[in-house]
Amino acid sequence: MTILWNDEKTVPCFISIISIRVPRIPTEEQTISKHKNLEIIDGGDLRGFALLNPETAKDLGADLGSIVIFQEEQSGFWGAAEIRKSKDVDKGEIHVDMLVLEASLLMEGDIVEVSLYDEDMIALQYVEFGLKPLAEEANTDDLVTRAAENVDSLESMIGGRLVYPGMSFNWPELKVKVEILNTRPSLTGQSFAKLAFEALKEKTGYQFKTVGIATPFNAILCVDTSGSMKTSDVPVRDIAHAREGLKDLAGDNPEVRAFLDRFEEGKNVNRAEAAAMAVLLYLAEKVGRGYGEKVGVITFEKTVSEMTFLNSETGEVQPFVECTGKDKSLGLQIISTHVVDKVEEGGTLTDMGNALAKAADILEAFGGKQKPTMIILLTDGMTTSGPPPLKVLKERFPDRNRIVIYCIGLGGRAEIDEELMLAISQYGNGTYRHVDNMRDLLEWYGRLASEFAVVIRETD
């Protein structure tokens, strides 16, 4: 209350000031909650979506097509899904697609914090799928190739859904658990992307590989022995462990040990020696696996030669070495000298086409299509004679489901027809890689010796 005096009559006047609270009208932004605690309901096959009551969606600021993240506080398990609205859904619930629910490790009845994902969608260029059998007795011999053959069922099951590294789910048709191992661009934290198979095929493709199990597969190693392979420009560094391991495997064999002594730390070796060392390591890894796998070795320059081995039990000459039994040490001895000796007599031409044709012959000698086969083509140049390699591949390898071809460029990139290497590897469900030092070369061969992976791309 305020008192005013009237000077003329000196009579006080009383004026009351009344304070009135006017309610604020909230803006749309002020009505949006950042998160809500909702109960998960298994929605069955919702094609990757989650259903929210329209009022709940409005409270979250989510519209049709928005993405929400849902997470259980104690376990930290989480998932994400694009939303659809349904009045049939209770305001306190979120109905989640059963596959998304399975991948998140959450269960019906869990109370989760649901929040709006307000970031731009990431476009995936590459995805690596890991495959692991659900039963120990499952057939793993051709798991990767069977996955490639049945990829349509996987696409229909998870195509268009949100994925992230570590996400896993069952693939009933193959009786395996599928895990998202890696993506490009890499997804970190609570980030994810929509899985669009067709877009991946148009880019770099997507890959299948086994996880936590050994996949038996045969191999054919094609090694360039043309004159340029005499160039001593491959530095030796960080390979002492691999070299000593090969010495242990060679035992008292003086020829193998003498060959391995050439690889002194800090020195350079020629490309042929580097290639021979890589082949030895590959064979050693196969021997260590002990799965009875077979390895063929082809050298090529102006002519193509296959290495032959005497089977000590049958007395037969065969174009591959067995990676178990009595012949394994003999194989190391023969291979360590053969590749280097071949380069000494190598010509100036390089016939990749006939090398691949010879690989097709060895594949038949393996016994047909009983076991998947990896072909590794190593070269430091470009094809300069013989039939076009891609023509040979299409004629001799029409069924690509059970092979994978890796191409390796060794030495200066300017000398290598990398476009052709990339095309060959893509036809064979594999990849191309350039290396210019011993460490990377041995690391790549060592990895390939135990890992059979198929890349799915758009076919031309």
C-alpha positions as CSV (number, residue, x, y, z in Angstrom):
1,M,0.0,0.0,0.0
2,T,1.2,3.5,-0.8
3,I,0.1,6.8,1.0
4,L,-0.1,10.1,-0.9
5,W,-0.7,13.5,0.7
6,N,-2.9,16.2,-0.8
7,D,-1.2,19.5,-0.1
8,E,-4.3,21.6,-0.3
9,K,-6.5,19.6,2.1
10,T,-3.8,17.6,3.8
11,V,-6.0,14.6,3.6
12,P,-4.2,11.3,2.9
13,C,-5.2,9.3,-0.1
14,F,-4.9,5.6,-0.1
15,I,-4.1,3.7,-3.3
16,S,-3.8,0.0,-3.4
17,I,-1.5,-1.7,-5.9
18,I,-2.6,-5.2,-6.7
19,S,-0.1,-7.7,-8.2
20,I,-1.7,-10.1,-10.6
21,R,0.2,-13.3,-11.8
22,V,-0.5,-13.8,-15.5
23,P,0.2,-17.4,-16.6
24,R,2.9,-17.7,-19.4
25,I,1.8,-19.4,-22.6
26,P,4.6,-22.0,-23.3
27,T,6.2,-22.0,-26.6
28,E,6.5,-25.3,-28.6
29,E,10.1,-25.7,-27.5
30,Q,9.2,-25.3,-23.9
31,T,6.7,-28.1,-24.0
32,I,9.3,-30.6,-25.3
33,S,10.8,-33.0,-22.7
34,K,14.4,-34.0,-23.4
35,H,13.6,-37.6,-22.3
36,K,10.9,-39.9,-21.0
37,N,11.0,-43.1,-19.0
38,L,9.0,-45.7,-20.9
39,E,8.3,-49.4,-20.7
40,I,9.6,-51.6,-23.5
41,I,7.1,-53.8,-25.3
42,D,8.2,-56.3,-27.9
43,G,6.4,-55.2,-31.0
44,G,7.2,-58.2,-33.2
45,D,8.2,-57.5,-36.8
46,L,8.0,-53.8,-37.1
47,R,10.5,-53.6,-40.0
48,G,13.0,-51.9,-37.7
49,F,10.7,-49.2,-36.3
50,A,9.6,-48.3,-32.8
51,L,6.0,-47.2,-32.1
52,L,5.1,-44.3,-29.8
53,N,1.8,-42.8,-28.8
54,P,1.4,-39.5,-30.7
55,E,1.3,-37.5,-27.4
56,T,4.5,-39.1,-26.2
57,A,6.2,-38.4,-29.5
58,K,5.0,-34.7,-29.2
59,D,6.5,-34.5,-25.7
60,L,9.8,-35.7,-27.0
61,G,9.7,-33.4,-30.0
62,A,9.8,-36.4,-32.3
63,D,8.0,-36.5,-35.6
64,L,7.4,-39.3,-38.1
65,G,10.8,-40.5,-39.2
66,S,12.6,-39.1,-36.2
67,I,15.1,-41.4,-34.4
68,V,15.0,-42.1,-30.7
69,I,17.6,-43.7,-28.5
70,F,16.4,-45.9,-25.6
71,Q,18.7,-47.0,-22.8
72,E,18.4,-48.9,-19.5
73,E,20.2,-47.1,-16.7
74,Q,21.6,-49.9,-14.7
75,S,22.9,-52.2,-17.5
76,G,23.8,-49.4,-20.0
77,F,22.2,-51.5,-22.8
78,W,20.8,-49.3,-25.5
79,G,19.3,-49.3,-28.9
80,A,17.9,-46.9,-31.5
81,A,15.1,-46.9,-33.9
82,E,13.2,-44.7,-36.3
83,I,9.7,-44.0,-35.0
84,R,6.2,-44.4,-36.2
85,K,3.1,-43.1,-34.3
86,S,0.2,-45.2,-33.1
87,K,-2.8,-44.4,-30.9
88,D,-2.9,-48.0,-29.9
89,V,0.3,-47.6,-28.0
90,D,0.0,-46.6,-24.3
91,K,1.6,-43.2,-23.4
92,G,4.0,-45.0,-21.0
93,E,5.2,-47.5,-23.5
94,I,7.5,-47.8,-26.5
95,H,6.9,-50.8,-28.8
96,V,10.2,-51.9,-30.4
97,D,10.9,-54.1,-33.4
98,M,11.9,-57.6,-32.2
99,L,15.3,-57.6,-34.1
100,V,16.2,-54.2,-32.8
101,L,15.3,-55.3,-29.3
102,E,17.4,-58.5,-29.7
103,A,20.4,-56.5,-30.9
104,S,20.1,-54.1,-27.9
105,L,20.1,-56.9,-25.4
106,L,17.0,-55.3,-23.8
107,M,13.9,-57.2,-22.9
108,E,10.2,-56.6,-22.8
109,G,9.2,-54.9,-19.5
110,D,12.5,-53.0,-19.1
111,I,12.1,-49.3,-18.2
112,V,14.3,-47.2,-20.5
113,E,15.1,-43.6,-20.9
114,V,13.9,-42.5,-24.3
115,S,15.4,-39.4,-25.9
116,L,15.4,-37.8,-29.3
117,Y,18.5,-38.3,-31.5
118,D,19.1,-34.9,-33.0
119,E,22.1,-35.5,-35.2
120,D,22.5,-35.8,-39.0
121,M,22.3,-39.4,-40.4
122,I,25.6,-40.9,-41.3
123,A,25.9,-42.4,-44.8
124,L,27.8,-45.8,-44.6
125,Q,30.3,-46.7,-47.2
126,Y,31.4,-50.1,-45.9
127,V,30.2,-52.6,-43.3
128,E,32.0,-55.7,-42.0
129,F,29.7,-58.5,-40.8
130,G,31.1,-61.2,-38.4
131,L,29.6,-64.7,-38.5
132,K,29.6,-67.1,-35.6
133,P,27.7,-70.4,-35.5
134,L,25.0,-70.8,-32.9
135,A,25.9,-74.4,-32.3
136,E,29.4,-75.9,-31.8
137,E,28.7,-78.7,-34.2
138,A,27.7,-76.4,-37.0
139,N,29.3,-76.7,-40.4
140,T,31.9,-73.9,-40.7
141,D,33.9,-75.1,-43.7
142,D,32.0,-72.8,-46.2
143,L,30.2,-70.5,-43.8
144,V,31.4,-67.3,-45.5
145,T,30.5,-68.5,-49.0
146,R,27.1,-69.7,-47.8
147,A,26.5,-66.3,-46.4
148,A,27.3,-64.7,-49.8
149,E,25.0,-67.1,-51.5
150,N,22.1,-66.3,-49.2
151,V,22.7,-62.6,-48.8
152,D,19.2,-61.8,-50.1
153,S,17.7,-63.2,-46.9
154,L,20.0,-61.1,-44.8
155,E,19.1,-58.0,-46.8
156,S,15.3,-58.6,-46.3
157,M,15.8,-59.2,-42.6
158,I,17.9,-56.1,-41.7
159,G,17.9,-53.8,-44.7
160,G,16.9,-50.3,-43.9
161,R,17.5,-50.7,-40.2
162,L,19.8,-48.7,-37.9
163,V,23.2,-50.4,-37.2
164,Y,26.2,-49.7,-35.1
165,P,29.5,-51.5,-34.2
166,G,28.9,-54.2,-31.6
167,M,25.3,-54.8,-32.7
168,S,24.5,-58.5,-33.1
169,F,21.5,-60.5,-34.0
170,N,20.6,-64.1,-35.2
171,W,20.4,-65.1,-38.8
172,P,18.1,-68.2,-38.6
173,E,18.6,-69.3,-42.2
174,L,22.3,-69.9,-41.6
175,K,22.0,-70.6,-37.9
176,V,24.6,-68.0,-37.0
177,K,24.9,-64.9,-35.0
178,V,25.8,-61.8,-37.0
179,E,27.8,-59.0,-35.5
180,I,28.6,-55.6,-36.9
181,L,32.3,-55.6,-36.6
182,N,33.4,-52.4,-38.3
183,T,32.0,-49.7,-40.5
184,R,33.3,-46.9,-42.6
185,P,33.0,-44.1,-41.6
186,S,33.6,-45.5,-38.1
187,L,30.7,-45.2,-35.7
188,T,31.6,-44.3,-32.1
189,G,29.6,-43.9,-28.9
190,Q,25.9,-43.8,-29.4
191,S,26.1,-43.1,-33.1
192,F,24.6,-45.2,-35.8
193,A,23.6,-45.3,-39.5
194,K,20.9,-46.8,-41.6
195,L,21.9,-50.0,-43.4
196,A,21.2,-49.5,-47.1
197,F,22.6,-52.6,-48.9
198,E,22.2,-51.2,-52.4
199,A,24.1,-48.0,-51.6
200,L,26.9,-50.1,-50.1
201,K,27.2,-52.2,-53.2
202,E,27.5,-49.1,-55.3
203,K,30.4,-47.9,-53.1
204,T,33.0,-50.3,-51.6
205,G,30.7,-53.2,-50.8
206,Y,30.3,-55.1,-47.5
207,Q,32.2,-58.0,-46.1
208,F,31.5,-61.3,-44.4
209,K,34.1,-63.0,-42.2
210,T,34.0,-65.6,-39.4
211,V,34.4,-64.6,-35.8
212,G,35.9,-66.8,-33.0
213,I,36.1,-69.9,-35.2
214,A,38.7,-71.2,-37.7
215,T,37.5,-71.5,-41.3
216,P,39.4,-74.2,-43.3
217,F,40.3,-73.0,-46.8
218,N,42.9,-73.8,-49.5
219,A,45.1,-71.3,-51.1
220,I,46.9,-70.5,-54.3
221,L,49.8,-68.0,-54.2
222,C,50.7,-66.3,-57.5
223,V,54.0,-64.5,-57.3
224,D,55.5,-62.2,-60.0
225,T,59.1,-63.3,-60.8
226,S,59.8,-60.9,-63.7
227,G,63.2,-59.1,-63.8
228,S,61.9,-56.0,-62.0
229,M,61.5,-58.2,-58.9
230,K,65.3,-58.1,-58.5
231,T,65.0,-54.4,-57.4
232,S,66.3,-54.1,-53.8
233,D,64.0,-51.4,-52.4
234,V,62.0,-53.3,-49.7
235,P,63.1,-52.1,-46.3
236,V,63.3,-54.7,-43.5
237,R,61.9,-53.5,-40.2
238,D,60.0,-55.0,-37.2
239,I,60.0,-58.6,-38.5
240,A,62.4,-60.3,-36.1
241,H,59.5,-62.2,-34.4
242,A,58.2,-63.6,-37.7
243,R,61.8,-64.5,-38.9
244,E,62.6,-66.4,-35.7
245,G,59.3,-68.2,-35.8
246,L,60.1,-69.4,-39.3
247,K,63.5,-70.6,-38.1
248,D,61.9,-72.6,-35.4
249,L,59.6,-74.2,-37.9
250,A,62.5,-74.9,-40.3
251,G,64.4,-76.7,-37.6
252,D,67.9,-77.7,-38.7
253,N,67.3,-77.1,-42.4
254,P,70.4,-75.1,-43.4
255,E,69.0,-73.7,-46.7
256,V,65.9,-72.2,-45.0
257,R,67.9,-70.7,-42.2
258,A,70.4,-69.2,-44.6
259,F,67.6,-67.6,-46.5
260,L,66.0,-66.1,-43.4
261,D,69.4,-64.7,-42.3
262,R,69.2,-62.3,-45.3
263,F,66.6,-60.3,-43.6
264,E,68.6,-58.0,-41.4
265,E,66.9,-55.2,-39.5
266,G,67.4,-51.9,-41.3
267,K,68.6,-53.4,-44.6
268,N,66.9,-53.6,-47.9
269,V,66.0,-56.8,-49.7
270,N,64.9,-57.3,-53.2
271,R,61.2,-57.8,-54.1
272,A,61.6,-61.4,-54.9
273,E,63.1,-62.2,-51.5
274,A,60.4,-60.2,-49.8
275,A,57.8,-62.2,-51.8
276,A,59.4,-65.6,-50.9
277,M,59.5,-64.6,-47.2
278,A,55.8,-63.7,-47.4
279,V,54.9,-67.0,-49.0
280,L,56.9,-68.9,-46.3
281,L,55.0,-67.1,-43.6
282,Y,51.7,-67.8,-45.2
283,L,52.6,-71.5,-45.4
284,A,53.8,-71.5,-41.8
285,E,50.5,-70.0,-40.6
286,K,48.6,-72.8,-42.5
287,V,50.8,-75.4,-40.9
288,G,50.2,-74.0,-37.5
289,R,46.4,-74.2,-38.1
290,G,46.6,-77.9,-38.8
291,Y,43.4,-78.2,-40.8
292,G,44.8,-80.2,-43.6
293,E,44.7,-77.3,-46.0
294,K,46.5,-77.3,-49.3
295,V,48.6,-74.5,-50.7
296,G,49.6,-74.1,-54.4
297,V,52.4,-71.8,-55.5
298,I,52.6,-70.3,-59.0
299,T,55.4,-68.1,-60.4
300,F,54.9,-66.0,-63.5
301,E,56.9,-63.7,-65.8
302,K,57.0,-64.4,-69.6
303,T,56.2,-68.0,-68.7
304,V,54.1,-69.5,-65.9
305,S,55.3,-72.3,-63.6
306,E,53.5,-74.2,-60.9
307,M,55.5,-75.7,-58.0
308,T,55.0,-79.4,-57.7
309,F,55.5,-81.5,-54.6
310,L,55.9,-85.2,-54.1
311,N,53.3,-86.8,-51.8
312,S,55.4,-89.0,-49.5
313,E,52.5,-91.4,-48.8
314,T,51.2,-91.9,-52.3
315,G,54.3,-91.2,-54.4
316,E,52.3,-88.9,-56.6
317,V,53.4,-85.5,-57.8
318,Q,50.9,-82.8,-57.0
319,P,50.7,-79.1,-57.6
320,F,50.2,-78.2,-54.0
321,V,51.8,-78.8,-50.6
322,E,49.9,-80.4,-47.7
323,C,50.0,-78.2,-44.6
324,T,50.1,-81.2,-42.3
325,G,52.1,-84.4,-42.0
326,K,55.6,-85.1,-43.2
327,D,55.5,-82.8,-46.2
328,K,55.2,-79.5,-44.4
329,S,58.9,-79.0,-43.7
330,L,59.8,-80.1,-47.1
331,G,57.4,-77.5,-48.5
332,L,59.2,-74.8,-46.6
333,Q,62.6,-75.8,-48.1
334,I,61.3,-76.0,-51.6
335,I,59.4,-72.7,-51.6
336,S,62.1,-70.7,-49.9
337,T,64.5,-71.3,-52.8
338,H,62.1,-71.7,-55.7
339,V,60.7,-68.2,-55.8
340,V,64.2,-66.5,-55.5
341,D,65.7,-68.9,-58.1
342,K,62.9,-68.2,-60.5
343,V,63.5,-64.5,-60.4
344,E,67.1,-65.0,-61.4
345,E,66.0,-66.5,-64.7
346,G,62.9,-64.3,-65.1
347,G,62.2,-62.3,-68.2
348,T,61.0,-58.8,-68.7
349,L,57.4,-59.7,-69.5
350,T,54.6,-60.4,-67.0
351,D,51.8,-62.8,-67.9
352,M,49.1,-62.5,-65.2
353,G,46.3,-63.9,-67.4
354,N,47.9,-67.4,-67.8
355,A,48.9,-67.3,-64.1
356,L,45.2,-67.1,-63.2
357,A,44.4,-69.8,-65.7
358,K,47.0,-72.0,-64.0
359,A,45.3,-71.2,-60.7
360,A,42.1,-72.5,-62.1
361,D,43.8,-75.8,-62.9
362,I,45.2,-76.1,-59.4
363,L,41.7,-75.4,-58.0
364,E,40.5,-78.4,-59.9
365,A,43.4,-80.5,-58.5
366,F,42.3,-79.5,-55.0
367,G,39.2,-81.6,-55.6
368,G,36.6,-79.2,-56.9
369,K,34.4,-77.1,-54.8
370,Q,34.6,-79.0,-51.5
371,K,36.5,-76.2,-49.7
372,P,36.7,-72.5,-50.3
373,T,39.9,-71.2,-51.9
374,M,41.9,-68.0,-51.6
375,I,44.0,-66.7,-54.4
376,I,46.7,-64.1,-53.7
377,L,48.3,-62.3,-56.7
378,L,51.5,-60.4,-55.9
379,T,53.1,-58.2,-58.5
380,D,55.3,-55.2,-58.8
381,G,54.2,-54.2,-62.3
382,M,51.5,-54.6,-64.9
383,T,50.5,-57.4,-67.3
384,T,52.5,-57.2,-70.5
385,S,51.8,-60.5,-72.2
386,G,49.3,-63.3,-72.5
387,P,45.5,-63.0,-72.3
388,P,43.7,-60.2,-70.4
389,P,43.4,-61.3,-66.8
390,L,39.7,-60.3,-66.4
391,K,38.8,-62.3,-69.5
392,V,40.5,-65.4,-68.0
393,L,38.7,-64.8,-64.7
394,K,35.3,-64.7,-66.4
395,E,36.0,-67.8,-68.5
396,R,37.7,-70.0,-65.8
397,F,36.0,-68.7,-62.6
398,P,32.3,-68.2,-63.6
399,D,31.2,-69.3,-60.1
400,R,32.8,-66.8,-57.7
401,N,31.0,-67.8,-54.6
402,R,33.7,-70.1,-53.3
403,I,36.8,-68.1,-54.1
404,V,38.3,-64.9,-52.9
405,I,41.1,-63.1,-54.7
406,Y,43.5,-60.6,-53.0
407,C,45.9,-58.6,-55.1
408,I,49.0,-57.1,-53.6
409,G,51.1,-54.4,-55.2
410,L,54.8,-54.5,-54.1
411,G,57.2,-51.6,-54.7
412,G,56.6,-48.3,-56.4
413,R,53.0,-47.4,-57.1
414,A,53.8,-45.7,-60.4
415,E,54.9,-49.1,-61.8
416,I,51.8,-51.0,-60.8
417,D,48.5,-51.2,-62.8
418,E,46.5,-50.5,-59.7
419,E,43.2,-50.1,-61.6
420,L,43.6,-53.7,-63.0
421,M,44.6,-55.0,-59.5
422,L,41.4,-53.4,-58.1
423,A,39.3,-54.9,-60.8
424,I,40.7,-58.4,-60.4
425,S,40.2,-58.3,-56.6
426,Q,36.7,-57.0,-56.9
427,Y,35.8,-59.7,-59.4
428,G,37.1,-62.3,-56.9
429,N,35.2,-60.9,-53.8
430,G,38.4,-59.6,-52.3
431,T,40.5,-56.4,-52.0
432,Y,43.6,-54.8,-53.3
433,R,46.4,-53.5,-51.1
434,H,49.7,-51.8,-51.8
435,V,52.7,-52.4,-49.6
436,D,56.3,-51.1,-49.7
437,N,58.0,-52.7,-46.7
438,M,58.5,-56.1,-45.1
439,R,56.5,-55.5,-42.0
440,D,53.3,-54.6,-43.8
441,L,53.8,-57.4,-46.4
442,L,54.2,-60.1,-43.7
443,E,51.4,-58.7,-41.6
444,W,49.0,-58.8,-44.6
445,Y,50.0,-62.4,-45.6
446,G,49.8,-63.6,-42.0
447,R,46.3,-62.2,-41.6
448,L,45.1,-63.7,-44.9
449,A,46.4,-67.1,-43.9
450,S,43.8,-67.5,-41.2
451,E,41.0,-65.2,-42.4
452,F,38.6,-66.1,-45.3
453,A,36.4,-63.1,-46.0
454,V,34.1,-62.3,-49.0
455,V,33.2,-58.8,-50.1
456,I,29.8,-58.3,-51.7
457,R,29.7,-55.7,-54.4
458,E,27.5,-54.6,-57.2
459,T,28.2,-56.9,-60.2
460,D,29.0,-55.4,-63.6
